[in-house]
Structure formats: structure tokens, C-alpha cells
Amino acid sequence: MHDAHELRERRSALLGIALFALAKLALHTWINRQYGFHRDELATLDDARHLAWGFVAYPPLTPFFGRIALTLFGTSLAGFRFFAAAAQAVAIVLTGDIARRLGGARAAQWLAAIAVAVAPISLGASSLFQYVAFDYLWWVVIAWGMTALVASEDPRWWLVIGAGIGLGVLTKYAIAFCVAGVVLGVLLTPRRRDLRSKYLWLGVAVAVVIAAPNLLWEVRHDFITLDFLKSIHQRDIEIGRTSDFLVNQLYVPANPLTIPLWAAGLAALFFVRSFARFRILAWVALVPFVLFIVAKGRDYYAGPLYPPLLAAGSVLLLSLMSARAVRWTLAIAIPILLAAGGAIAALILPVAPPGSAWFRRALEENGDLREELGWPELAGEVARIWQTIPASERAHAAIYCANYGEAGAIGLYGPAHGLPPAISGVNSFWARGYGDPPPDIVIVVGARRERLEQRFGVVELAGHVPNPWHVANEEAGHPEIYVCRGPRVPWAQLWPQIRSFG
């Protein structure tokens, strides 16, 4: 009777956690109306209009979700970001359930769920429509499936794990690091017996079937994404984005106040007897972590490793306390965690009034915010310049953008001004070509004059990219807009030369 009551209590906690996650989703949806689209979102939004089984910069699932968002919500900023925030809400609930399946009571489930909710990566991923949000979710789904597999000894959970891996491949190829953890976890723990289970191999088949269309796309496109990843990774190393991976683990993927939780969780999974059968989760966290260090990954790549560790740590630490101590611990810890999460949110989410001192401080903490401003103004300035081109010449004119944010901005805001889609040599924009007929006149955004003079007979300064809030974003480094005439070589010869990754 007591066991049945405890089971009902544990399950009822998940309902409360789900309501909490929905409240967080609603809060993000309200906040996400602020500022504007980020340059990465503009590129993804454009790809969402050109669905395929793959793109240069990422696999197809994120643009697919973007297409659903466009269909349901139009170009609403909050609507476009809804599914990213929803993915994080689901991850919160699954983390609570991981704690439950690890043997955690109501308190442990809540502590684990809130620890994930206030993590900087969860807060940030809820405010931008990027593959980060969905990649995070699939890692958590895999950890959840593995926890359920061990807790229930039902091998059918391998089908869920396989689905999580397949969806991970369709989202971000870094899921390969997670797969390495799963494989070694199986080989280094008693889960080796699952190698004789048909369900493990059916799970492998599920993953392959889900991922196959994208892998075939890569084959047909000469694995272009590998070239992109190599280029971007080299750039990240050169500009120092990977240099502080270890130090940044203390405060980027998880809230600094939760360090005791995830550290205790890792120790529990490796060394505490009552957690021994779940040790595979420790390998699924440790192996990718080491691989990220060796491969010089960026700090946020490790973000999805922490939810199961936070769950295990919550279960362990609270299990060592008396019922009274647990109540006091939660009464103190949860308000502190929520307050810390609120403080982090105030500095990394788009809430500060632009131009304020608070805003300037937020830009120091989250450089992404500076890339969410000025895009409608850019499109407006390009439209003004477009109107200076005689109407009889516009059929042979084009708008060229050097980076994907600019091209995406013209694609989103340009139609209202009567502008054609932009052409660009970056990422998947390049594959869409330079138009037919080839342009004789080109409005160029984001390029250097000296390079343009090598390629066009006439180069005239026509305007500047507006910067209404005077932020040091990427456009501030090349604000000139040129009108170029008379290509020196045919576009068919020029186009292969201007392909770039960004």
C-alpha cells in the first residue's frame, strides 16, 4: 500500500513539472517577441522555404520545424521560436522523469527539473530558433530511453533510443559523439547482454532508416557539410571560441549553482552501488565530453550531457537526507535556483530596452543579441537603393549579400518593398544560383570595395547599412552598400569563385 502511494506521488510530480515547463514555455513565448530575428534564424527561415533532405550548414530537421512554424504562425517572431522553446520544455519534463526512474521521489524530480530549467543553455536555446534546441532534446531523449531501458529491463526501449539517434542525425551531426558514448557504454557495462537482443538491432535499424534520406543527400552532394564543418571549426579555433571549453563548463551549459548536483550525479553513476545498474549513463556523458575536448568543441556542445547527471545528483543528495532536511533543502535551494535563473535570463534573453545601460551589459554577456537588431532597416535601405535603378534596368539587376544574415533579411523583409530574393555565395544560398538572366547590375551588401573592383567595371557607393542602436554587430564591420555594373567575367565563371561558408 505504501509502495503504491509512493508510486502515485512520484508520477503526480511529473504533472506539476509539466505545468511548470508549460509556464516557462509561455514566458519565453512572451519574451521572444522582443528585438528581431537573429542572423542564424534568418538563414534557417530562408531554408525553411526551400525544404530539402539536407543543407550545407545543417541537416534538414530544423528547417522542417521552421516550415511548420511558418505555416502555423507566419513570420511571427514568437511563433517562429515556439518549437525551440517547446523542445526545452519537453527536456525539462524528461529530466524529471529520468530522476523518477533513477528512484527519485517528488523532491528529486523537482530539483532536477528546475536545475535544467535555469541552465544558461536551456534559457538561451529557448529564445532562438536554432538546431541547438532540438539537438539538446534528442540527447535528453536518448538518456531518458536508456534510463527507462535499465529501470524496466524492457528491451523495446532500444526503439526509442534508436529514434532519438536518428532524429539527432537529422538535426546535428555532433550526435555521433553521443552514439560513441552509447556504444562504449554498452560494451563497458553489463548492458553487453543487449547485443543479443533483437530490439537493440531494431533500434539501430530505426536510426538508420530515419537518418538515411539525409545521408543519401550528403552522398549526392559530395558530403559538402563536412567541408562546411571543417571550415567553421577551423575558424572557431582561430578566433578562440574553443579555447576555454573546460573553464566554461562551470557556467555555460549548466547553472553554476548546480555544480554540486551534476558532480554528485557523475560520481553516483560511477561509484555508488545503488546506481551501478545505471552506469551506462555515466559513459554516455563522459565519452562525448572527452571527445569534445579532443576535437576542440565549443563549450555549449556539452550542454545535453548535464540533464541526466543533474537527475542522478538530485536523487543521490536528497536520498542522504531526512524528510525534514529534504523539505528545508528544497525551501532554500529552489528559490535560490529560480532567482539565479532569473538573473541569468535578464542578461542573456532579449528583455533589456535597447540603448539602455542594462542593454549594453546584456550585449557583453550574450553577443547573439546584437545580431537581432537592424534587419528591417537594412532591407529598407536596400529598397531605397533599388528604386534608384531605372525601372527598365531592374530586370537585369540583382541584390548580392555576402553573408547569410543579410540574404535572409532581404528574403524576409524584401517582398514588402518589392525586392527580388537576394543571391549569395554563402552556404545553401550558393546552390540557388545567380538568377536568369545573369545580372548586369548588382546591389552588393557586405563586401569590400577592393574586391568588387576586381570583378566589376563600375563600383559606386550607394548607401550604408543602418545601425539604429549603434551596436558592434557583424554589419558594423562592413557597412557600405555598393551598386556594381559591368561584370568583368561571365557569371558562370565568377560564381564558383565566390562560394563561401559562414
Legacy VTK file of the C-alpha trace (Angstrom):
# vtk DataFile Version 3.0
C-alpha trace
ASCII
DATASET POLYDATA
POINTS 502 float
0.000 0.000 0.000
2.819 2.342 0.924
4.637 1.495 -2.327
1.527 2.227 -4.383
1.116 5.597 -2.671
4.768 6.442 -3.282
4.451 5.461 -6.943
1.400 7.693 -7.371
3.240 10.540 -5.674
6.226 10.188 -7.968
4.056 10.177 -11.047
1.968 13.114 -9.858
5.154 15.139 -9.560
5.588 14.873 -13.322
2.239 16.575 -13.860
3.380 19.505 -11.745
6.703 19.603 -13.596
4.850 19.567 -16.916
2.774 22.566 -15.809
5.965 24.314 -14.704
7.528 23.595 -18.112
4.432 24.983 -19.845
4.683 28.124 -17.737
8.321 28.512 -18.791
7.268 27.993 -22.414
4.631 30.702 -22.072
7.159 33.069 -20.507
9.618 32.527 -23.359
6.877 32.979 -25.931
6.089 36.367 -24.407
9.750 37.400 -24.154
10.561 36.141 -27.646
8.501 38.903 -29.224
11.268 41.384 -28.433
14.025 42.657 -30.736
14.074 40.806 -34.069
15.256 37.719 -35.891
18.836 36.644 -35.298
21.030 36.300 -38.395
21.068 32.495 -37.954
17.277 32.462 -37.760
17.030 34.470 -40.965
19.097 31.839 -42.781
17.056 28.995 -41.318
13.834 30.787 -42.209
15.007 31.068 -45.807
15.972 27.386 -45.873
12.527 26.580 -44.479
11.113 27.946 -47.731
13.399 25.667 -49.760
12.964 22.341 -47.991
15.366 19.558 -48.899
16.856 16.485 -47.235
19.955 18.456 -46.373
21.578 21.871 -46.306
25.188 22.985 -46.309
25.146 24.260 -42.723
22.981 21.609 -41.061
20.754 18.564 -41.604
17.109 19.111 -42.594
15.059 18.780 -39.411
15.462 22.311 -38.044
14.357 23.973 -41.317
11.472 21.487 -41.409
10.295 22.638 -37.985
10.775 26.170 -39.285
8.448 25.412 -42.189
5.788 24.161 -39.770
6.203 27.335 -37.716
5.859 29.483 -40.845
2.712 27.585 -41.836
1.139 27.922 -38.392
2.327 31.361 -37.294
3.532 33.169 -40.409
6.590 35.318 -39.810
5.716 35.973 -36.168
8.960 36.161 -34.203
7.496 34.476 -31.142
5.756 31.896 -33.323
8.931 31.043 -35.208
10.731 30.448 -31.909
7.886 28.466 -30.355
9.168 24.988 -31.228
12.650 25.728 -29.901
11.178 26.803 -26.570
8.834 23.792 -26.626
11.795 21.443 -27.155
13.395 22.799 -23.999
10.124 22.419 -22.093
9.948 18.748 -23.090
13.582 18.271 -21.999
12.677 19.607 -18.549
9.863 17.076 -18.147
12.022 14.207 -19.395
14.739 15.136 -16.914
12.221 14.937 -14.111
11.194 11.512 -15.349
14.833 10.398 -15.517
15.092 11.288 -11.834
11.917 9.285 -11.149
13.233 6.226 -12.962
16.507 6.518 -11.057
14.459 6.095 -7.889
13.950 9.742 -7.030
10.909 10.890 -5.110
8.901 14.031 -5.837
11.573 16.330 -4.382
14.375 14.880 -6.514
12.283 15.149 -9.660
11.526 18.793 -8.997
15.105 19.640 -8.115
16.419 18.019 -11.299
13.781 19.679 -13.482
14.424 23.154 -12.081
18.188 22.683 -12.330
17.744 22.083 -16.074
15.237 24.919 -16.472
17.641 27.539 -15.075
20.663 26.356 -17.073
22.004 29.091 -19.371
21.914 26.780 -22.372
18.243 25.937 -21.797
17.338 29.583 -21.361
19.305 30.640 -24.414
18.098 27.786 -26.622
14.502 28.708 -25.747
14.982 32.186 -27.159
16.480 31.380 -30.581
15.275 29.078 -33.319
18.471 27.109 -33.901
19.364 23.450 -34.119
20.873 23.753 -30.633
17.417 23.477 -29.055
16.453 20.318 -30.911
19.874 18.688 -30.648
19.653 19.173 -26.871
16.253 17.489 -26.807
17.354 14.380 -28.728
20.320 13.831 -26.391
17.922 14.006 -23.443
15.513 11.639 -25.209
18.334 9.137 -25.637
19.327 9.415 -21.965
15.675 9.074 -20.959
15.300 5.979 -23.122
18.421 4.417 -21.648
17.233 5.129 -18.107
13.871 3.544 -18.875
15.596 0.585 -20.504
17.635 -0.121 -17.385
14.844 0.589 -14.916
12.291 -1.599 -16.684
14.559 -4.142 -18.373
12.195 -3.846 -21.311
14.386 -4.095 -24.430
11.785 -2.314 -26.548
13.196 0.948 -25.229
16.011 0.451 -27.746
13.469 1.532 -30.364
13.069 4.886 -28.586
16.835 5.235 -28.295
17.214 4.465 -32.000
14.571 7.039 -32.897
16.374 9.625 -30.773
19.647 8.905 -32.562
18.014 9.076 -35.982
16.345 12.388 -35.219
19.659 13.590 -33.802
21.374 12.837 -37.117
18.692 14.876 -38.881
19.425 17.766 -36.522
23.181 17.975 -35.890
25.967 15.572 -36.735
27.501 16.001 -33.283
25.053 13.262 -32.276
27.875 10.962 -33.394
29.622 11.799 -30.114
26.541 10.626 -28.221
26.452 7.422 -30.261
30.078 6.791 -29.313
29.055 7.094 -25.661
26.156 4.684 -26.134
28.347 2.118 -27.890
31.095 2.219 -25.276
28.508 2.267 -22.513
27.056 -0.964 -23.840
30.459 -2.585 -24.230
31.799 -1.495 -20.819
28.769 -2.395 -18.690
26.530 -5.429 -18.211
24.350 -3.992 -20.994
26.628 -6.083 -23.259
23.921 -8.699 -22.994
21.687 -6.435 -25.074
23.889 -7.188 -28.068
21.974 -10.473 -28.233
18.617 -8.668 -28.187
16.770 -8.194 -31.449
15.422 -4.915 -30.137
18.872 -3.336 -29.945
19.406 -4.116 -33.618
15.897 -2.996 -34.458
16.790 0.265 -32.715
19.853 0.503 -34.942
17.613 -0.092 -37.948
15.200 2.642 -36.811
18.090 5.106 -36.507
19.410 4.203 -39.966
16.002 4.453 -41.638
15.334 7.883 -40.114
18.796 9.203 -40.988
19.114 7.583 -44.421
17.498 10.324 -46.577
19.894 12.920 -45.237
22.905 10.644 -45.586
21.929 9.964 -49.202
21.650 13.734 -49.737
25.185 14.130 -48.444
26.408 11.430 -50.830
24.756 13.175 -53.775
26.307 16.482 -52.707
29.831 15.142 -52.144
29.498 15.471 -48.351
29.520 19.248 -48.647
28.584 19.633 -44.981
31.912 18.077 -43.981
33.686 20.841 -45.906
31.492 23.391 -44.153
32.148 21.924 -40.700
35.888 21.780 -41.325
35.913 25.434 -42.374
33.769 26.634 -39.470
35.669 24.573 -36.928
38.974 25.984 -38.128
37.533 29.494 -37.848
36.310 28.835 -34.308
39.747 27.622 -33.260
41.499 30.598 -34.848
39.297 33.178 -33.129
39.442 31.416 -29.758
35.896 30.109 -29.459
37.127 26.692 -28.329
39.960 27.739 -26.031
38.009 27.889 -22.748
35.968 24.714 -23.104
36.769 23.314 -19.662
36.501 26.566 -17.712
33.228 27.455 -19.379
31.638 24.168 -18.287
31.256 25.800 -14.883
28.678 28.304 -16.086
27.650 27.931 -19.755
25.928 24.531 -20.131
24.629 24.427 -16.548
23.871 26.997 -13.862
26.974 27.446 -11.650
24.865 26.760 -8.554
24.136 23.262 -9.827
27.779 22.154 -9.954
27.337 20.043 -6.766
24.354 18.314 -8.360
25.918 17.223 -11.637
29.260 16.411 -9.981
27.433 14.218 -7.453
25.455 12.654 -10.286
28.574 11.649 -12.204
30.149 10.249 -9.031
26.965 8.357 -8.160
26.695 6.712 -11.561
30.304 5.575 -11.440
30.841 4.732 -7.778
27.605 4.381 -5.772
26.339 0.801 -5.603
22.645 1.670 -5.768
23.261 3.432 -9.100
25.528 0.720 -10.544
22.979 -0.659 -12.995
22.594 2.840 -14.499
26.341 3.242 -15.065
25.824 3.316 -18.808
24.526 6.894 -18.339
27.914 7.891 -16.937
29.672 6.619 -20.045
27.138 8.364 -22.281
28.170 11.609 -20.548
31.905 11.028 -20.109
32.804 9.674 -23.562
31.315 12.608 -25.538
32.837 15.048 -23.034
36.317 13.662 -23.637
35.748 13.608 -27.387
34.648 17.253 -27.315
37.903 18.135 -25.576
39.994 16.176 -28.074
38.081 17.598 -31.051
38.213 21.149 -29.620
34.477 21.602 -29.482
32.706 24.718 -28.278
31.549 24.925 -24.669
27.822 24.652 -25.341
28.244 21.376 -27.244
28.407 19.623 -23.858
25.104 21.106 -22.695
22.967 17.988 -23.322
25.297 15.887 -21.150
24.137 17.514 -17.935
20.399 16.718 -17.532
20.870 13.018 -16.621
23.764 13.954 -14.323
21.614 16.586 -12.622
18.879 13.987 -12.206
21.253 11.438 -10.683
22.803 14.048 -8.405
19.395 15.190 -7.184
18.385 11.631 -6.377
21.643 10.865 -4.577
21.912 14.007 -2.455
18.293 14.048 -1.352
18.363 10.323 -0.587
21.064 11.029 2.005
18.802 13.451 3.900
15.964 13.003 6.327
12.484 14.027 5.217
12.755 17.223 7.255
16.163 18.058 5.785
14.774 17.497 2.283
11.959 19.971 2.924
14.367 22.591 4.232
16.781 21.981 1.373
14.076 22.479 -1.235
12.669 25.512 0.571
16.090 27.137 0.303
17.501 25.703 -2.924
14.565 26.151 -5.281
14.038 29.911 -4.670
17.794 30.455 -4.981
17.951 28.489 -8.240
14.955 30.339 -9.679
16.434 33.684 -8.658
19.765 32.759 -10.225
17.960 31.649 -13.365
16.089 34.955 -13.456
19.335 36.883 -13.143
20.879 34.902 -15.994
17.753 35.364 -18.102
17.897 39.120 -17.591
21.350 39.165 -19.172
21.010 36.660 -21.996
17.391 36.972 -23.145
16.003 39.842 -25.254
14.411 41.775 -22.388
16.565 44.874 -21.839
15.333 48.104 -23.512
17.639 48.764 -26.494
20.081 51.570 -25.787
19.850 51.277 -22.006
22.733 50.548 -19.638
21.090 47.190 -18.953
21.092 46.549 -22.701
24.797 47.336 -23.003
25.550 44.973 -20.134
23.452 42.240 -21.772
25.415 42.608 -25.008
28.596 41.870 -23.077
27.124 38.618 -21.774
25.306 37.485 -24.898
26.729 38.618 -28.199
23.834 36.992 -30.060
21.563 39.848 -29.005
23.473 42.332 -31.133
22.696 40.194 -34.179
18.928 40.569 -33.660
18.732 44.273 -34.476
18.638 46.331 -37.658
17.449 43.837 -40.252
14.229 45.620 -41.313
16.242 48.830 -41.602
18.786 47.066 -43.809
16.040 45.888 -46.138
14.593 49.384 -46.206
17.925 50.918 -47.215
18.444 48.320 -49.949
14.932 49.069 -51.199
15.769 52.778 -51.366
18.823 51.995 -53.475
16.835 49.588 -55.641
14.465 52.394 -56.520
17.381 54.457 -57.844
17.950 51.875 -60.559
15.848 52.767 -63.625
12.808 50.531 -63.941
13.899 49.476 -67.428
17.147 48.058 -65.966
15.757 46.186 -62.961
15.029 43.049 -64.977
18.821 42.674 -65.264
19.579 43.701 -61.688
20.129 41.628 -58.546
20.882 42.042 -54.852
24.006 40.231 -53.685
24.629 39.668 -49.980
27.967 38.496 -48.639
26.562 36.701 -45.600
23.508 34.637 -44.822
22.009 37.132 -42.344
21.830 39.831 -44.998
20.466 37.422 -47.610
17.895 36.116 -45.161
16.839 39.649 -44.231
16.211 40.528 -47.877
14.272 37.288 -48.272
12.079 38.079 -45.254
11.567 41.838 -45.448
12.281 42.442 -49.146
8.936 41.384 -50.652
7.132 44.167 -48.792
9.433 46.604 -50.615
9.103 44.898 -53.984
12.613 43.438 -53.823
13.643 40.182 -55.511
15.236 37.401 -53.436
18.895 38.014 -52.722
21.654 35.985 -54.306
24.647 34.952 -52.223
27.682 32.717 -52.374
27.359 31.520 -48.779
26.167 28.067 -47.683
22.983 26.819 -49.349
22.263 30.196 -50.955
25.059 29.477 -53.432
23.287 26.388 -54.780
20.260 28.504 -55.731
22.356 30.308 -58.308
22.634 33.861 -59.560
19.389 34.095 -61.474
18.258 34.025 -65.078
19.127 36.175 -66.892
22.522 36.789 -65.241
22.553 40.274 -63.676
24.368 43.210 -65.242
23.725 45.443 -62.220
24.203 44.266 -58.647
23.453 45.944 -55.333
26.127 44.491 -53.054
25.833 44.307 -49.267
28.686 43.218 -47.031
31.626 43.167 -49.455
34.852 45.172 -49.664
35.266 47.730 -52.414
38.700 46.477 -53.478
37.334 43.003 -54.115
34.359 44.374 -56.039
36.584 46.489 -58.269
38.369 43.319 -59.323
35.091 41.851 -60.503
33.085 44.810 -61.877
33.876 47.653 -64.204
31.952 50.253 -62.206
31.617 50.289 -58.398
29.668 53.121 -56.766
28.990 53.711 -53.079
25.200 53.910 -52.789
24.453 53.797 -49.065
25.239 52.356 -45.677
23.711 49.638 -43.532
21.654 51.409 -40.845
22.685 50.771 -37.249
19.931 52.474 -35.228
21.166 51.203 -31.851
24.876 51.648 -32.576
25.734 48.061 -31.729
29.001 46.453 -32.773
27.379 43.673 -34.792
28.786 41.977 -37.867
27.291 44.567 -40.215
29.176 47.357 -38.450
32.410 45.904 -39.834
31.344 46.413 -43.466
28.524 48.970 -43.553
28.933 50.114 -47.150
26.384 49.202 -49.810
27.540 49.415 -53.429
25.949 49.396 -56.852
28.156 47.473 -59.267
27.860 47.364 -63.055
29.595 45.513 -65.835
30.878 42.147 -64.599
34.437 41.657 -65.825
33.878 37.896 -66.343
30.732 35.888 -67.091
28.690 34.890 -64.049
29.116 31.218 -64.912
32.840 31.706 -64.416
32.543 34.039 -61.425
30.001 32.046 -59.396
32.282 29.109 -58.469
34.884 31.577 -57.208
32.634 33.238 -54.657
31.370 30.161 -52.856
31.947 30.528 -49.110
30.996 29.052 -45.741
29.724 31.018 -42.825
LINES 1 503
502 0 1 2 3 4 5 6 7 8 9 10 11 12 13 14 15 16 17 18 19 20 21 22 23 24 25 26 27 28 29 30 31 32 33 34 35 36 37 38 39 40 41 42 43 44 45 46 47 48 49 50 51 52 53 54 55 56 57 58 59 60 61 62 63 64 65 66 67 68 69 70 71 72 73 74 75 76 77 78 79 80 81 82 83 84 85 86 87 88 89 90 91 92 93 94 95 96 97 98 99 100 101 102 103 104 105 106 107 108 109 110 111 112 113 114 115 116 117 118 119 120 121 122 123 124 125 126 127 128 129 130 131 132 133 134 135 136 137 138 139 140 141 142 143 144 145 146 147 148 149 150 151 152 153 154 155 156 157 158 159 160 161 162 163 164 165 166 167 168 169 170 171 172 173 174 175 176 177 178 179 180 181 182 183 184 185 186 187 188 189 190 191 192 193 194 195 196 197 198 199 200 201 202 203 204 205 206 207 208 209 210 211 212 213 214 215 216 217 218 219 220 221 222 223 224 225 226 227 228 229 230 231 232 233 234 235 236 237 238 239 240 241 242 243 244 245 246 247 248 249 250 251 252 253 254 255 256 257 258 259 260 261 262 263 264 265 266 267 268 269 270 271 272 273 274 275 276 277 278 279 280 281 282 283 284 285 286 287 288 289 290 291 292 293 294 295 296 297 298 299 300 301 302 303 304 305 306 307 308 309 310 311 312 313 314 315 316 317 318 319 320 321 322 323 324 325 326 327 328 329 330 331 332 333 334 335 336 337 338 339 340 341 342 343 344 345 346 347 348 349 350 351 352 353 354 355 356 357 358 359 360 361 362 363 364 365 366 367 368 369 370 371 372 373 374 375 376 377 378 379 380 381 382 383 384 385 386 387 388 389 390 391 392 393 394 395 396 397 398 399 400 401 402 403 404 405 406 407 408 409 410 411 412 413 414 415 416 417 418 419 420 421 422 423 424 425 426 427 428 429 430 431 432 433 434 435 436 437 438 439 440 441 442 443 444 445 446 447 448 449 450 451 452 453 454 455 456 457 458 459 460 461 462 463 464 465 466 467 468 469 470 471 472 473 474 475 476 477 478 479 480 481 482 483 484 485 486 487 488 489 490 491 492 493 494 495 496 497 498 499 500 501
